């Protein structure tokens, strides 16, 4: 099939590369000429394990191409995916759909025959109706079906999620569109990946409902972690104990400094705005958003408490800045709130992240960026594990002690066992233990 992917960011690039690897002819489009030039030269605009090799292999095979020319890419396409950004709109938290509608306008001007337009971007309920209305108004002469096909990719594991998905959700009532989408995902039939066909509005809501539920699980276990600290329980054992219940499941029950990234923060806000607009508030999700925001600030206070009565003038080493490992994404990362709290208390921050420092520099210009964990720890009064990169799972604590001003470890990801760290002579605090 000939597939056009409009938007070569995280979702568009991963999806386009994976679809080309299935054997489809894929063209990825982006307005940013520098991004397209970099992709054509084999340089990835994001860090995602395995993506560079996947892109290179399919470019070499002639199945994957990149362009800034949307009109040429759209002409004759069997399926046109819209995978542009939908960030939270400044001021009210609604999803900003301007990029989606702008892409739709350009598609309408360029389409040459019957095709299927697929919204891969995360969009509020009813967006597909508006996309369809634009296409019908601009091109009543051509049959174009509009389909919702939300993505469920985890940063750091996106290729595996695309090629071995839990489910494929396709929202359409058009039989021709169903056939096209079945053909798009036919290579996954051998993996027995379930395809769920729904109405378009239902499909749009599934994405938001899924992310809100996962955000709720994360926030729930973080609240339980607070209670564990108050009563002397161990949140990791609590998590195991409830996660073994098949009705609950063990995933997303790891206590930490709060969720961040490109999806959960903006999608929970967008869902709240949609619910509010339709007079059906979701109070559970409202509480999740509020608790998560306060959680990040509380982590800063937790670090400051370990610095003694006078934190001003002291130095803290942050290990990890991205919102999770195996990504360079800094969007809504807990480290941002932690750094702000430390700066407010007069604390100097040194930091190291294996992949996120280039992105972090734009958001956190007033910290010292270091070459590795030990460089960051030099002269510090505390080391804080903010992101659980593999590089921080087997630290040499004797080496750390030799370079630190004071042996203090704040483990915000529960990477280490408290007794083991205490035996090494460190003052130690973690989450919910």
N, C-alpha and C positions, 0 to 999 in steps of 0.2 A: 504494500500500500504506500501511497505518497502522503506523508504527514508533515504538516507545518506546525512548528512550535513557536508561538509568539511570546517572547520573553526568554532570555537566556540566563536568568538568575538561578537560584538554588533549585527550585522546582522544575523550571523549564529545561535547564541543562541536564539534570539527572534524568528526568523523564525522557528527553530527547535521545540521550546517549543509550539508555536502556532499550527504548523502542527500536533504535537502529540496530542494536545488538540482537534483537529478535529477528532481524532481516528486513525491516521496513526501510524505505527511503525517507530520511528525515532531514528537514531544513530547520535550523534554529535561527530565529530572527531577533535582533535587538537594535534599538536606536543608538546605543552607545558604540560608536565606531571603534573606540579604543578597546572595548571589551571584545568585539568581534575580531579585531586584529590580533589580540592576545590569544584568543581561542584558535584562530587559524595557525598561529605560531606554536600551539601546543601548551600555552600557559593558562592555567585554570584561574578564574576570578574568585573561587572559593576553595577552602580546604575540605575535601571529602575523601576519605580513604578509598583508593582504587579508581577514582573518577578519571584521573589523568590517563591511566593505562587504557581504560574503557573507551574514552574519547579517541585516543590515538589509534586504537585498533580499528574502530569503525570509520574514522576519517580515511585511514589507509585502505580500507575495503571499499570506499566510495559510497558508503551508506549514510554518512553523516556530514552535513555541510553547514556553514555559518554565513549569514548575510545581514546587511542592514536594509536590503531592498524587500520590504514587506509585499509589495504588489506582485513582484516576480515570484516570490515564495508561495503566495496564496493561489495564484493562477493554476488551476488544474488539480488542486489538492483534494484528496479523498476526505481528509479530516483535518480541521484547523483547531489547534489547542490554544486557548488563551491562558498563559501562565505568567501574567504580570503581577506586580506587587499590589497588595491591598492593605497598606499600613493603617494604623489607627489615625483618624482625622484629628488634627489639632483642635482642641477646644471642647469637643463633645464625645470623643471616643468611638464614633461611628466608623465603620470601615470606609476608607477612601476608595471609591470605585472609579475615579476619574481615569485611571490607566486602563481599566477594563472597557469603559465606554469609548475611550479614544481608540483602542485597538479594534473595537467593533465597527466604528465608523470607517476605519481604514480597510477592514475586511470587506465591508459593504461596497466600497469603491473599487476593490480589486478583484472580487470573486468573479469567476468566468463561467461557472456552471453549478449544477446541484452539488451540495457538499454538506458536511456536518460540522458545526461549530461547537467546540467542547470547552466549557469553563472548567479549567484545572485549578485556577486561582481559588482561594478560599473566599467565598462571597456570601452575603446575607441572603436569607430567604426572599425570593422574588426577583433576584438579580437576573436570572435566566429569562424571566418574562420581559424585562426591560431590554435585554440584549436582543431577544427575538423581535420586539417591537421596532427597534432601530433597524434591524436587517430587513424587516418587511416594508418599512416605510421607505428605506433607501433603495431596496432592490426587490420590488414586487414581482419582477420578471423571472426570478430564479428561486428554485425550491431550496431553502436552507433550513435544516433542522438544528435546534439548539439543545445541547445535552449538558447535564451536570455530571462531572466525574471527579469528585474531590480526591486530593492526595492524602496519604497517610504515611509520610516519610519521616523517619527520625534522623535528625542530623547526626552524622557519625556512623550511621548504619543504613543510609538511604538506598544504596544499590541493592543490598539484600532485601530490604523492605519492598522495593519495586519488583524484583524478580521472584520473590517468594512471599507474596502478600497474604495477610490474614483474610482479606476480602477485597473485592473490586466492586465499588458502588457506582452504578450508572443510572442517572435519573432522566428518563424520557418515556413518552407514551407513543413515540413515532416508531413504527415497525422498520422502516428503512434505516433509521438511526441505530436501532438495536442491532441490525445485521452488520452495519459498519463497525460498531463498537465491539461486537463479538469477534470480528475479523482482526481488529487492532490487538485484542488480548488473546487471540487464539493460541499463540505460542505458550501461554501459561496453562493451557488445558492439561498438559502432561503433569504439571505440579498439582493438579486438582484444586486450583485456587477458586474459591466460590465467587461467582458473580451474582450480585444482588441488584436486580432491576427494580427501580422504584419510580414514583413520580418525581419530577424535577425539583419541586420545592422540598420534598422529603429528603432527597439526596443532599440538597444544600444544608438542611438542618442537621443531618447525620454528622457532618464534619464538625460543626460547632458543638453539638451535644457530646461527641466523643472527646474533644479536647477539654471541654468543661468538666467532664467526669474524671478524666485523668488528673487535671489540675486539682480537683476536689480530693482525690486520693492522696496526692502529695501534701496538700495543706492539712488534711486530716492527720496524717502520721506526724507531721511537724507539731501539731497541737498536742498530740499524745506524747511526743518527745518532751515537751514542756512539763507535762504532768509527771512523766517518768522522773525528771530531774527533781521535782518537788517531793515525790514520795519515795525516792530511792529505788526505782525500778529500772530495767534495761530496755530501751526502746527497740534494740535489735532483736531481742528475744520476743518482745511483744509483736514485732513485725512478722517474725517467723511463725509465731503462734497463730496469728490471725490469717496470714497468707497461705497456710496449709489448708485452710477452708476453701474448697473449690468454688464456693459462692463468692468469695472475696478475691482470691488469687494473690500471688506474692509480688507482682510487678507494680512499680510506682509506690512502693511502701518503704522507701529508704529515706529516713529523716535527713534533712540538710538545711541549707540557708534560704530555701525558697526557690520557686520555679522562675525561669526567665526564658530568653530565646525569642525566635521569630513568630511563634504560634500562640502559645498559651496566654501570654499577656494581652495581645491584641484581640484574640478570638474570644476570650471570656468577656472583654469589654464590649465587643461587637454583639455578642449574644445578649448581653444585658440591655443594650440599646434597642435591639430588635424586639425583645420581650416588652420593654417599656413602651415602644411605639405601638405595640398591639394590645396594650392594657393587660399584660399577663406577666408581671414581674417574677423573677426567679431569685428568691431571697437566699437560697443556698449558695448560688454562684456569687451573689453580692457579697456574702460573708467571706467566701473564698478569696476574692480579689482584695478585700480589705485586710484580711489576715496575712495574705502573702506579702503585701506591701509593708506591713508593720514587721513582718518576720525578718526581712532584709535589714532594716534599720536596727533591729534587736541584735543581729549578729555583730554589727559594729560595736554595740555596747558590750557585748560578751567579750570581744577582744580587748576593749579598753579596760574592762574589769580585771583582766589578767596582768595589766601593766602596773598595778599598785595604785596608791593614793594620788600620785602626781604623774599622769600620763604625758603631760606636755613636755616636749623635748625628747621623747623616746622614739625609737625606730622599730617598725614592724615590717616583716618580710611576708608578702603574700605569694603563695604558690598556687598558680592557676588564676586566670582572669575571665576566661570564657564561661558561658552559663553552664556548659557541660563539657566533658572531654571529647576528643576526636572531631572538633569543629573549631573554626576561627570566629564564630559568631559571638559578638559582644552585646547584642540587643537585650536590654533589660536584665543583664547579668547581675547577680547578687553582689559581685565585686564592686560595682559602681556605688551602691549605697554604703558598702563597708568602707570604701576609700573616703567617701564624703564624711562619714561619721568620724573616722580617724583624723582627717584634716581639721574638722571642727574642734577636735580635742587637742590640737597642736602636735599630732603625731606625724613623723616622717615615714613615708611608705616607699619601700623597695619591692619590686615585683618581678616575677618570671612566669611566662606561659609558653609552652612549646609551640603554639601556632597563633595565638591571639594578640600578640603584642603590637603588630602593625595596626590592627583595628582599634586596639585599646588606646594607642597614642592620641587618636583623634578625640576620644571621649575623656581620657584621664591624662592630660598633658603634664600635670604637676607631680608625677611620681617618677622614681628612678627605675629604669628598665634594665634588667640584669641578664647575664649570659646563661645562667643556670640556677638551680635551687640553692647551691652553696654560695654562689656570688650574692644572691639576694639575701641570704642569711647573715652575711658578714656584718658584724657590728650591731645586729638587731637585738632587741629586747624580747621579741617573740616571733615565732614562725607560725603562720596561719595557712592551713590547707583549705583552700576555697573551692578548687575543682579537682576531682579525683583522677587526674591523668595517671597513666601507668608509671610515668617517670617519678611519681611521688609515692609509690607504694612500697618501695624498698630503700628508703633514705638511710644514709650512713649517719646515725645519730652521734656517734663519737666525733666524726668530722664536723658535724653541725656545732657541737658543744665547743670545739676548739675555736670556732670563728665567731660565735655569738657573744653578745654582751651579757646575756642571761639565758639560761636553758629553759625556755617556755615554749610549749607547743599547744596551739589551739586547732583542734581537728574538727572542722565543720562538716566533714564527710564520713566520719567514723571509719577511717581507713585502718587505724591502729587499735590495738587492745590497750586499755588504760594501764593495767598492771605491768605490761611489758615496758611501756614508756616510762612509767614511774620508777621502775627498777634501774633504768639508765640515768636516773638523776634529773629528769625533767619535771617541771611543774606542767600539768596536763589538764586540759578540759576538752570535752567533746560534746556531742549532741544527744541528750536524752539518756545519759548513762552515769 
